[in-house]
Amino acid sequence: MKRDTSKTPFVPYIPASRSLPELTVVAVLLGIVLAIVFGAANAYLGLKIGLTVSASIPAAVISLAILRGLFRRKSILENNIVQTMTTAGEAVAAGAIFTLPALYLWKLTPSQGVIAFITLTGGFLGVMMMVPLRRLLIVNEHETLPYPEGTACAEVLKSGETGGSNARLIFFGFLVGGLFKTLGDGLKWFKTSVETKIAGFKGAAIGLDTMPALLGVGYIIGPRIAGQMVAGGLLASLVFIPMIAFFGTGSPTTFFPADQPISRLDISGIYDNYIRYIGAGAVATGGLITLVRTLPMLFRSIRDTLAGLRTKGREIQSRTDRDIPTPYLVIGTLALILVIAFAPVTHVGIIGAVAIAVFGFLFVAVASRIVGIVGSSSMPVSGMTIATLLIVTMIFKVAGMGGQTGMIASLMVAAIVCVALAVAGDISQDLKTGYLVGGTPWKQQIAMMIGVLASALLIGFFLVLFDQAYGIGGNELPAPKAVLMKIIVEGLMAGNLPWELILIGMGLAVAIEFLGLNSLTVAVGFYLPVSISTPIMIGGLVRWATEAFIKNDKQKQMREETGTLFASGLIAGEALVSVVIALLIVPGILNPEAPVKVDNGWLPFSLFLALAVLLWFVTTKFTGKTVTKGK
């Protein structure tokens, strides 16, 4: 079949005939700093609520402010390198916190070297396995795969003359979020979690964690997703817990897995012994349903990928079409698989290494295409990781590797695959941005690897720090996705889980899916305490309030972009102050158990509502003066 040459070739913002500074020392150093910063922020957020947020647009804005505003550097391609490296930190954090905290829940404290090895190998595999797909997905399907975050980031970079104004929004949000966190959890001026029982309704309670990051997340994900999440929380707190308390009233019988009668359990006891397992079954099923719904896309991705690789041309490549040479990628991938198989670090052996190679490439191809259609936030990372974990755990068990050794090995395989597909999804968006603005692909790919390296070397430090200061798996950092991975592995290996409760959760997820809702989103809300989903819902309501009466789509987009920048600042500010607080707690400088100065729930509630009003005010009053000015 002859190639169709009648179509006008795409010309990027900076054409191939022009060369601008790109992979410079300044860009790399700034990218490393932002990769670490946003990696730490997303690690905290993922441990708190099991979700992460995209860092590409905030990183692009900060890069524009520093490189263009401070250093007077005019190259858009340098800014593209910075945002590429920053998203690497975000992706590594996502892959790590969804899986590795399960080791802490088993009272195993992995060394920072082990964590770095897992995240480095997973991150490098994600880059190396995605690069051969770039021309197929980014170039050949430019008109059919929009890559929403990548396209939006390109628009921000192209409107770089307004970078300073945009950055002020992020820094303002950063200061507000950091100050709120400092006054609450740092100086203990007020409570950061408010809960009240409902009179006359046994077992029912409603709560609110007054955290700027949760407000920011709610704004970014919007009212529909936030509403479904809080619906899950209300279903647990106002239906299931009161129902269990009602049927257990006065009964002396002890029901597994609790070690005492329900009549003696308080709300948190019912949650820990029953709701947690129902929620785990719902989250796992929701993740698998999400994956099954993408199966047609999965098979098409594999078919189109293989066909595209077979017909890849050998024409002379321009600057904007040069990837890392394929032989380097093949040698690098094989070397990593061999290192994983034989290095005495993860102990997954040849079976685990082969599984990583197979599932890694399969899910990297799927992730790279899915994010091109629905964006990174809707990519079923949990579903693909759960599928990997289920299959690998059963393979290890059949092969005779059972007990704790088999559980750890299964988790290691899932962790490497999870990091790989998270990184692959993010670099796909970045390469789309580079394609639109005229970046050099191989330089972006090198930058992504540097970002992976920077984040991977420090992500273990943040995990250790958070565990020592707050306790991973506790009330402060419940680590919902990692707890789910732990439950799945233990159940398959030992078979001593309350399967009736897990099956109830599975049935709940199926029923929710038939109602036309996103079962995974509702299930996550069900699994987490309602005090976490409530502030997320408030953030979603702020987003609705800023857009509800605006009919002009362009104006809505402008408000969304403005609010997203401020909300991203709130998230980063709280998360990074949490790191500082943790650094002060570990040596004993701060006491996390110290009494609060104002033990009254109305004060934090009022302050949080004031923060929500501030988010609304900034979004509505600053729109038109920032993101889209000068376009």
C-alpha positions as CSV (number, residue, x, y, z in Angstrom):
1,M,0.0,0.0,0.0
2,K,1.3,3.4,-1.0
3,R,1.7,6.0,1.7
4,D,-0.7,8.9,1.4
5,T,1.4,12.0,0.8
6,S,-1.4,14.3,-0.2
7,K,-2.0,15.4,3.4
8,T,-0.3,18.6,4.4
9,P,2.4,17.8,6.9
10,F,2.0,19.2,10.4
11,V,4.3,22.2,11.2
12,P,5.0,22.7,14.9
13,Y,5.2,26.1,16.7
14,I,9.0,25.9,16.4
15,P,9.6,24.3,13.0
16,A,12.3,21.6,12.5
17,S,14.4,24.1,10.6
18,R,14.9,26.2,13.7
19,S,17.0,25.3,16.7
20,L,16.6,26.8,20.1
21,P,18.3,26.1,23.5
22,E,16.6,23.0,24.9
23,L,18.3,20.4,27.1
24,T,20.4,23.0,28.9
25,V,22.0,22.9,32.3
26,V,19.6,25.5,33.7
27,A,16.5,23.6,32.4
28,V,17.8,20.3,33.7
29,L,18.6,21.7,37.2
30,L,15.2,23.4,37.4
31,G,13.5,20.3,36.2
32,I,15.2,18.1,38.8
33,V,14.0,20.5,41.6
34,L,10.4,20.5,40.4
35,A,10.4,16.7,39.8
36,I,11.4,16.2,43.5
37,V,8.9,18.9,44.7
38,F,5.9,17.5,42.8
39,G,7.0,13.9,43.5
40,A,6.9,14.6,47.2
41,A,3.5,16.4,46.8
42,N,1.9,13.6,44.9
43,A,3.4,11.0,47.3
44,Y,1.6,12.7,50.2
45,L,-1.6,13.1,48.2
46,G,-1.6,9.5,47.0
47,L,-1.0,8.2,50.6
48,K,-3.8,10.5,51.8
49,I,-6.6,9.8,49.3
50,G,-5.2,7.3,46.7
51,L,-5.3,9.9,43.9
52,T,-2.6,12.1,42.3
53,V,-2.9,15.2,40.2
54,S,-1.2,16.2,36.9
55,A,1.9,18.5,37.3
56,S,2.5,19.4,33.7
57,I,0.6,22.7,33.6
58,P,1.8,24.0,37.0
59,A,5.3,23.0,36.1
60,A,5.1,24.8,32.7
61,V,3.8,27.9,34.4
62,I,6.5,27.9,37.1
63,S,9.2,27.2,34.4
64,L,8.0,30.2,32.4
65,A,8.0,32.4,35.4
66,I,11.6,31.4,36.4
67,L,13.3,30.9,33.0
68,R,11.5,33.7,31.2
69,G,10.7,36.1,34.0
70,L,13.8,35.7,36.2
71,F,16.6,34.6,33.9
72,R,15.1,36.3,30.7
73,R,15.6,33.2,28.7
74,K,13.3,33.1,25.6
75,S,13.3,29.4,24.6
76,I,9.9,27.7,24.8
77,L,11.8,24.4,24.3
78,E,13.7,24.8,27.6
79,N,10.3,25.2,29.4
80,N,9.1,22.1,27.6
81,I,12.1,20.1,29.0
82,V,11.3,21.4,32.5
83,Q,7.7,20.3,32.5
84,T,8.7,16.9,31.0
85,M,11.1,16.3,33.9
86,T,8.5,17.4,36.5
87,T,5.8,15.0,35.3
88,A,8.4,12.2,35.7
89,G,8.5,13.0,39.4
90,E,4.8,12.9,39.6
91,A,4.5,9.6,37.7
92,V,7.2,7.8,39.8
93,A,5.4,8.9,43.0
94,A,2.1,7.6,41.7
95,G,3.5,4.2,40.8
96,A,5.3,3.9,44.2
97,I,2.6,5.0,46.6
98,F,-0.1,2.7,45.0
99,T,2.0,-0.4,45.8
100,L,5.1,-0.1,48.0
101,P,3.5,1.2,51.2
102,A,2.0,-2.3,51.5
103,L,5.5,-3.4,52.7
104,Y,5.1,-1.0,55.6
105,L,1.7,-2.4,56.4
106,W,3.4,-5.8,56.7
107,K,5.8,-4.2,59.2
108,L,8.6,-4.6,56.7
109,T,10.7,-1.5,56.2
110,P,12.3,-1.6,52.7
111,S,15.6,0.2,52.4
112,Q,15.7,3.3,50.3
113,G,18.0,1.4,47.9
114,V,15.3,-1.2,47.3
115,I,12.7,1.5,46.7
116,A,15.0,3.4,44.4
117,F,15.8,0.1,42.4
118,I,12.1,-0.6,41.9
119,T,11.1,2.9,40.8
120,L,14.2,3.4,38.7
121,T,13.8,0.1,36.7
122,G,10.0,0.7,36.4
123,G,10.5,4.3,35.3
124,F,13.2,3.5,32.8
125,L,11.2,0.6,31.4
126,G,8.2,2.9,31.0
127,V,10.3,5.4,28.9
128,M,12.1,2.8,26.8
129,M,9.0,0.8,26.0
130,M,7.0,3.9,25.1
131,V,9.6,5.5,22.8
132,P,9.1,3.1,19.9
133,L,5.3,4.0,20.0
134,R,5.8,7.7,19.7
135,R,5.7,7.9,15.9
136,L,2.7,5.7,15.7
137,L,0.6,7.3,18.5
138,I,1.8,10.9,18.5
139,V,2.6,11.6,14.8
140,N,0.6,9.2,12.7
141,E,-2.6,9.6,14.9
142,H,-2.2,13.3,15.6
143,E,-5.7,14.0,14.4
144,T,-7.4,11.2,16.2
145,L,-5.6,11.1,19.6
146,P,-5.9,14.5,21.3
147,Y,-3.9,13.9,24.4
148,P,-5.8,16.5,26.4
149,E,-3.2,17.4,29.1
150,G,-0.4,17.4,26.5
151,T,-2.4,19.7,24.2
152,A,-3.4,22.0,27.1
153,C,0.2,22.2,28.3
154,A,1.4,23.2,24.8
155,E,-1.1,26.1,24.8
156,V,0.2,27.3,28.1
157,L,3.8,27.2,26.8
158,K,2.8,29.0,23.6
159,S,1.2,31.8,25.7
160,G,4.4,32.1,27.6
161,E,4.4,35.9,27.7
162,T,1.9,35.7,30.5
163,G,3.9,33.2,32.6
164,G,4.6,35.6,35.4
165,S,1.0,36.3,36.1
166,N,0.1,32.6,36.0
167,A,2.9,31.7,38.3
168,R,1.7,34.3,40.9
169,L,-1.5,32.3,41.2
170,I,0.3,29.1,41.9
171,F,2.6,30.8,44.4
172,F,-0.3,32.5,46.1
173,G,-2.1,29.2,46.4
174,F,1.2,27.6,47.7
175,L,1.5,30.2,50.4
176,V,-2.1,29.9,51.5
177,G,-2.1,26.1,51.5
178,G,1.2,26.1,53.4
179,L,0.1,28.6,56.0
180,F,-3.1,26.8,56.6
181,K,-1.2,23.5,57.2
182,T,1.4,25.2,59.4
183,L,-1.3,26.8,61.7
184,G,-3.3,23.6,61.9
185,D,-0.9,20.6,62.1
186,G,2.3,22.5,62.7
187,L,1.5,25.0,65.5
188,K,-1.7,23.2,66.6
189,W,-3.8,26.4,66.6
190,F,-6.9,24.5,65.6
191,K,-8.1,21.0,64.8
192,T,-7.8,19.8,61.2
193,S,-10.4,17.1,61.4
194,V,-14.0,17.8,62.5
195,E,-16.5,15.0,63.1
196,T,-20.0,15.0,64.6
197,K,-22.4,12.2,65.4
198,I,-26.0,12.4,64.2
199,A,-28.3,12.4,67.2
200,G,-30.9,9.6,67.2
201,F,-29.1,7.7,64.4
202,K,-26.8,5.1,66.0
203,G,-23.5,4.6,64.2
204,A,-24.0,7.6,61.8
205,A,-21.5,10.4,61.7
206,I,-20.3,13.0,59.3
207,G,-16.9,14.7,59.2
208,L,-14.6,17.1,57.5
209,D,-10.8,17.1,57.1
210,T,-10.0,20.8,56.8
211,M,-7.2,20.4,54.3
212,P,-6.4,22.8,51.5
213,A,-5.1,20.0,49.3
214,L,-8.4,18.2,49.4
215,L,-10.2,21.4,48.4
216,G,-7.8,21.8,45.5
217,V,-8.3,18.2,44.4
218,G,-12.1,18.6,44.5
219,Y,-11.8,21.7,42.2
220,I,-9.6,20.0,39.7
221,I,-11.6,16.8,39.4
222,G,-14.9,18.7,39.2
223,P,-18.4,18.3,40.8
224,R,-19.4,15.1,39.0
225,I,-16.4,13.0,40.1
226,A,-16.3,14.6,43.5
227,G,-20.1,14.0,43.9
228,Q,-19.7,10.3,43.1
229,M,-16.8,10.1,45.6
230,V,-18.8,11.7,48.4
231,A,-21.7,9.5,47.6
232,G,-19.5,6.5,48.4
233,G,-18.5,8.0,51.7
234,L,-22.1,8.8,52.6
235,L,-23.1,5.2,51.7
236,A,-20.6,3.9,54.2
237,S,-21.1,6.4,57.0
238,L,-24.9,6.8,56.8
239,V,-26.0,3.4,55.5
240,F,-23.6,0.5,56.1
241,I,-22.1,1.5,59.4
242,P,-25.5,2.3,61.0
243,M,-26.9,-0.9,59.6
244,I,-24.2,-3.1,61.0
245,A,-24.5,-1.2,64.4
246,F,-28.3,-1.8,64.3
247,F,-28.2,-5.5,63.7
248,G,-25.4,-6.0,66.2
249,T,-27.2,-4.2,69.0
250,G,-27.4,-6.3,72.1
251,S,-25.9,-9.4,70.4
252,P,-23.1,-11.2,72.3
253,T,-22.0,-13.0,69.1
254,T,-18.6,-12.1,67.7
255,F,-18.5,-12.0,63.9
256,F,-15.2,-12.5,62.0
257,P,-12.9,-10.6,61.5
258,A,-13.7,-8.6,64.7
259,D,-12.4,-10.1,68.0
260,Q,-15.4,-8.7,70.0
261,P,-19.2,-8.3,69.5
262,I,-20.4,-5.6,67.3
263,S,-22.3,-4.1,70.2
264,R,-19.0,-3.2,71.8
265,L,-17.5,-1.6,68.7
266,D,-17.6,2.1,68.1
267,I,-17.8,3.7,64.6
268,S,-14.1,3.4,63.9
269,G,-14.2,-0.2,65.1
270,I,-17.0,-1.1,62.7
271,Y,-15.1,0.7,59.9
272,D,-11.8,-1.1,60.6
273,N,-13.3,-4.6,60.9
274,Y,-16.0,-4.6,58.3
275,I,-16.2,-1.5,56.0
276,R,-12.5,-1.7,55.1
277,Y,-13.0,-5.2,53.6
278,I,-16.3,-4.3,51.8
279,G,-14.5,-1.2,50.4
280,A,-11.5,-3.3,49.3
281,G,-13.7,-5.6,47.3
282,A,-15.5,-2.7,45.8
283,V,-12.3,-0.9,44.8
284,A,-10.7,-4.0,43.3
285,T,-13.9,-4.8,41.3
286,G,-14.2,-1.2,40.2
287,G,-10.6,-1.2,39.0
288,L,-11.1,-4.4,37.1
289,I,-14.4,-3.1,35.5
290,T,-12.6,-0.1,34.3
291,L,-9.9,-2.3,32.8
292,V,-12.5,-4.6,31.2
293,R,-14.3,-1.6,29.6
294,T,-11.0,-0.7,27.9
295,L,-10.4,-4.2,26.5
296,P,-11.5,-3.3,23.0
297,M,-9.2,-0.4,23.1
298,L,-6.5,-2.6,24.5
299,F,-6.7,-5.1,21.7
300,R,-6.8,-2.3,19.1
301,S,-3.8,-0.8,20.7
302,I,-1.8,-4.0,20.4
303,R,-2.9,-4.6,16.8
304,D,-2.2,-1.0,15.7
305,T,1.1,-0.9,17.6
306,L,2.4,-4.0,16.0
307,A,1.2,-3.0,12.6
308,G,2.8,0.5,13.0
309,L,6.1,-1.0,14.1
310,R,6.2,-3.3,11.1
311,T,5.6,-0.5,8.6
312,K,7.9,2.0,10.3
313,G,9.7,3.9,7.5
314,R,13.4,4.5,7.2
315,E,13.2,8.0,5.8
316,I,15.7,10.6,6.8
317,Q,14.5,12.1,10.1
318,S,14.3,15.8,10.9
319,R,15.2,17.3,14.2
320,T,11.6,17.1,15.5
321,D,11.4,13.4,14.5
322,R,14.5,11.9,16.1
323,D,14.0,9.4,19.0
324,I,16.6,7.6,21.0
325,P,17.9,5.0,18.5
326,T,16.1,1.7,18.7
327,P,19.2,-0.5,19.3
328,Y,19.9,1.5,22.5
329,L,16.3,1.0,23.6
330,V,16.3,-2.8,22.9
331,I,19.7,-3.2,24.7
332,G,18.6,-1.1,27.6
333,T,15.3,-2.9,28.0
334,L,16.9,-6.3,27.9
335,A,19.6,-5.2,30.4
336,L,17.0,-4.0,32.8
337,I,15.0,-7.2,32.6
338,L,18.2,-9.3,33.2
339,V,19.1,-7.1,36.2
340,I,15.6,-7.5,37.7
341,A,15.9,-11.2,37.2
342,F,19.3,-11.8,38.8
343,A,20.1,-8.8,41.0
344,P,19.7,-9.8,44.7
345,V,17.3,-6.9,45.4
346,T,13.7,-7.8,44.6
347,H,14.1,-11.6,44.5
348,V,11.4,-11.9,41.8
349,G,13.6,-14.3,39.7
350,I,13.2,-15.2,36.1
351,I,9.5,-15.7,36.4
352,G,8.9,-12.3,37.8
353,A,11.3,-10.6,35.2
354,V,9.4,-12.3,32.3
355,A,6.1,-11.2,33.8
356,I,7.4,-7.6,34.1
357,A,8.6,-7.7,30.4
358,V,5.2,-9.1,29.2
359,F,2.8,-7.0,31.3
360,G,5.1,-4.0,31.1
361,F,5.0,-3.7,27.4
362,L,1.3,-4.7,27.2
363,F,0.1,-2.1,29.6
364,V,2.6,0.5,28.5
365,A,1.1,0.3,25.0
366,V,-2.4,0.4,26.4
367,A,-1.6,3.3,28.8
368,S,0.0,5.3,26.0
369,R,-3.0,5.1,23.8
370,I,-5.7,5.5,26.5
371,V,-4.2,8.7,27.8
372,G,-4.4,10.0,24.3
373,I,-8.2,9.6,24.3
374,V,-9.3,10.3,27.9
375,G,-6.3,11.9,29.6
376,S,-4.0,10.7,32.3
377,S,-6.5,11.2,35.1
378,S,-8.9,8.6,33.7
379,M,-6.2,6.0,32.9
380,P,-7.0,2.8,34.8
381,V,-3.7,2.5,36.6
382,S,-5.3,0.6,39.5
383,G,-7.1,-1.8,37.3
384,M,-4.0,-2.7,35.3
385,T,-1.9,-3.0,38.4
386,I,-4.5,-5.2,40.1
387,A,-4.7,-7.5,37.0
388,T,-0.9,-7.8,37.1
389,L,-1.0,-8.6,40.8
390,L,-3.7,-11.2,40.5
391,I,-2.0,-13.1,37.7
392,V,1.5,-12.9,39.1
393,T,0.5,-13.9,42.6
394,M,-1.3,-17.0,41.2
395,I,1.8,-17.9,39.1
396,F,4.1,-17.6,42.1
397,K,1.8,-19.7,44.2
398,V,1.6,-22.4,41.5
399,A,5.3,-22.3,41.2
400,G,5.7,-23.0,44.9
401,M,6.7,-19.5,46.0
402,G,4.2,-19.0,48.8
403,G,4.0,-17.3,52.1
404,Q,5.6,-13.9,52.8
405,T,8.3,-14.5,50.2
406,G,5.7,-15.0,47.4
407,M,3.6,-12.0,48.6
408,I,6.7,-9.7,48.6
409,A,7.8,-10.9,45.1
410,S,4.3,-10.5,43.7
411,L,4.1,-6.9,45.1
412,M,7.5,-6.1,43.7
413,V,6.5,-7.2,40.2
414,A,3.2,-5.2,40.4
415,A,5.2,-2.1,41.7
416,I,7.6,-2.1,38.8
417,V,4.8,-2.5,36.2
418,C,2.7,0.2,38.0
419,V,5.6,2.7,37.8
420,A,6.3,1.8,34.2
421,L,2.7,2.4,33.0
422,A,2.4,5.6,35.0
423,V,5.6,7.0,33.5
424,A,4.6,5.8,30.0
425,G,1.2,7.6,30.3
426,D,2.9,10.8,31.4
427,I,5.7,10.8,28.8
428,S,3.0,10.2,26.1
429,Q,1.4,13.5,27.1
430,D,4.8,15.2,27.2
431,L,5.8,14.0,23.8
432,K,2.5,15.3,22.5
433,T,3.3,18.7,24.0
434,G,6.8,18.5,22.4
435,Y,5.3,17.5,19.0
436,L,3.0,20.6,19.1
437,V,5.6,23.1,20.2
438,G,8.5,21.7,18.1
439,G,10.6,19.9,20.7
440,T,13.3,17.4,19.9
441,P,12.0,13.9,20.9
442,W,15.2,12.3,22.0
443,K,16.1,15.3,24.2
444,Q,12.7,15.0,25.9
445,Q,13.2,11.3,26.4
446,I,16.6,11.9,28.0
447,A,15.0,14.6,30.2
448,M,12.3,12.1,31.3
449,M,14.9,9.6,32.4
450,I,16.8,12.3,34.4
451,G,13.5,13.2,36.0
452,V,12.8,9.6,36.8
453,L,16.3,9.3,38.3
454,A,15.9,12.4,40.5
455,S,12.5,11.4,41.8
456,A,13.4,7.7,42.3
457,L,16.4,8.5,44.4
458,L,14.4,10.5,46.9
459,I,10.9,8.8,46.9
460,G,12.2,6.2,49.4
461,F,13.3,9.0,51.7
462,F,9.8,10.6,51.6
463,L,8.1,7.2,52.3
464,V,10.3,6.5,55.3
465,L,9.8,10.1,56.5
466,F,6.0,9.9,56.2
467,D,5.9,6.5,57.9
468,Q,8.0,7.6,60.9
469,A,6.1,10.9,61.3
470,Y,2.5,10.0,60.5
471,G,2.4,6.2,60.2
472,I,1.5,4.8,56.7
473,G,-1.8,3.0,56.9
474,G,-3.0,5.1,59.9
475,N,-5.7,7.8,60.1
476,E,-3.4,10.5,58.8
477,L,-2.1,8.6,55.7
478,P,-4.5,5.6,55.1
479,A,-2.7,4.6,51.8
480,P,-6.0,3.1,50.3
481,K,-4.5,1.7,47.1
482,A,-1.6,0.0,48.9
483,V,-3.9,-1.5,51.5
484,L,-6.0,-2.9,48.7
485,M,-2.8,-4.5,47.1
486,K,-2.0,-6.0,50.5
487,I,-5.5,-7.5,50.9
488,I,-5.4,-9.0,47.4
489,V,-2.0,-10.7,47.9
490,E,-2.8,-12.0,51.4
491,G,-6.1,-13.3,50.3
492,L,-4.7,-15.2,47.3
493,M,-1.7,-16.6,49.2
494,A,-3.2,-17.4,52.6
495,G,-6.9,-17.6,51.9
496,N,-7.8,-16.3,55.4
497,L,-9.7,-13.2,54.5
498,P,-13.4,-12.5,55.2
499,W,-14.4,-13.3,51.7
500,E,-18.1,-12.7,52.4
501,L,-17.4,-9.0,53.1
502,I,-15.2,-8.7,50.0
503,L,-17.9,-10.3,47.9
504,I,-20.4,-7.8,49.3
505,G,-18.1,-5.1,48.1
506,M,-17.8,-6.7,44.7
507,G,-21.6,-6.9,44.3
508,L,-21.8,-3.3,45.4
509,A,-19.4,-2.2,42.7
510,V,-21.3,-4.1,40.0
511,A,-24.6,-2.5,41.2
512,I,-23.1,1.0,41.1
513,E,-21.8,0.4,37.6
514,F,-25.3,-0.6,36.4
515,L,-26.6,2.7,37.9
516,G,-24.4,4.5,35.3
517,L,-21.9,5.8,37.8
518,N,-18.1,5.2,37.9
519,S,-17.9,2.3,40.2
520,L,-14.2,2.9,41.0
521,T,-14.7,6.5,42.0
522,V,-17.7,5.6,44.3
523,A,-15.8,2.6,45.7
524,V,-12.8,4.8,46.6
525,G,-15.2,7.2,48.4
526,F,-16.8,4.2,50.2
527,Y,-13.4,2.9,51.3
528,L,-12.0,6.2,52.6
529,P,-13.5,8.0,55.7
530,V,-16.2,10.4,54.7
531,S,-14.2,13.2,56.3
532,I,-11.8,13.0,53.3
533,S,-14.4,13.0,50.5
534,T,-16.5,15.9,52.1
535,P,-13.8,18.6,51.5
536,I,-13.3,17.2,48.0
537,M,-17.0,17.7,47.4
538,I,-16.8,21.3,48.6
539,G,-14.0,21.8,46.1
540,G,-16.2,20.3,43.4
541,L,-19.0,22.7,44.4
542,V,-16.7,25.7,44.1
543,R,-15.9,24.6,40.6
544,W,-19.6,24.3,39.8
545,A,-20.3,27.7,41.3
546,T,-17.6,29.3,39.1
547,E,-19.0,27.8,35.9
548,A,-22.7,27.2,36.4
549,F,-23.9,30.5,35.0
550,I,-21.4,30.9,32.3
551,K,-22.6,29.9,28.8
552,N,-19.5,30.8,26.9
553,D,-17.3,27.7,26.6
554,K,-14.1,29.7,26.2
555,Q,-14.9,31.7,29.4
556,K,-15.5,28.4,31.2
557,Q,-12.2,27.1,30.0
558,M,-10.5,30.3,31.2
559,R,-12.0,30.0,34.6
560,E,-11.1,26.3,34.9
561,E,-7.5,27.1,34.0
562,T,-7.3,29.9,36.5
563,G,-8.8,27.9,39.3
564,T,-6.6,24.9,38.5
565,L,-3.5,26.9,38.9
566,F,-4.5,28.3,42.3
567,A,-5.8,24.8,43.4
568,S,-2.5,23.2,42.3
569,G,-0.7,25.8,44.6
570,L,-2.9,24.8,47.5
571,I,-2.0,21.1,47.0
572,A,1.7,21.7,46.6
573,G,1.8,24.1,49.6
574,E,0.1,21.7,52.0
575,A,2.1,18.7,50.8
576,L,5.5,20.4,51.1
577,V,4.7,21.9,54.5
578,S,3.7,18.3,55.5
579,V,7.2,17.2,54.6
580,V,8.7,20.0,56.7
581,I,6.5,19.1,59.6
582,A,7.5,15.4,59.3
583,L,11.1,16.4,59.3
584,L,10.5,18.2,62.6
585,I,8.4,15.4,64.1
586,V,11.0,12.6,63.6
587,P,13.8,14.2,65.8
588,G,11.1,15.2,68.3
589,I,11.1,19.0,67.7
590,L,7.4,18.8,67.1
591,N,5.0,16.6,69.0
592,P,2.1,15.3,66.8
593,E,0.1,14.4,69.9
594,A,0.3,17.9,71.4
595,P,-3.1,19.4,72.3
596,V,-4.6,21.9,70.0
597,K,-5.0,25.5,71.3
598,V,-8.6,25.9,70.2
599,D,-10.5,22.6,70.6
600,N,-13.6,23.8,68.8
601,G,-14.8,22.4,65.5
602,W,-16.4,25.7,64.4
603,L,-13.1,27.5,64.0
604,P,-11.5,25.1,61.4
605,F,-14.9,24.7,59.7
606,S,-15.2,28.4,59.3
607,L,-11.6,28.8,58.1
608,F,-12.1,26.0,55.6
609,L,-15.3,27.6,54.2
610,A,-13.4,30.9,54.0
611,L,-10.7,29.1,52.0
612,A,-13.4,27.8,49.7
613,V,-14.7,31.3,49.2
614,L,-11.2,32.5,48.4
615,L,-10.8,29.8,45.8
616,W,-14.1,31.0,44.2
617,F,-13.0,34.6,44.4
618,V,-9.6,34.0,42.8
619,T,-11.2,31.9,40.0
620,T,-13.9,34.4,39.1
621,K,-12.0,37.7,39.6
622,F,-8.6,36.8,38.1
623,T,-9.9,35.0,35.0
624,G,-9.0,36.9,31.8
625,K,-5.9,38.4,33.5
626,T,-3.8,35.3,33.5
627,V,-3.9,32.2,31.4
628,T,-5.4,33.3,28.2
629,K,-4.3,36.9,28.1
630,G,-2.4,37.6,24.9
631,K,-3.5,34.5,23.0
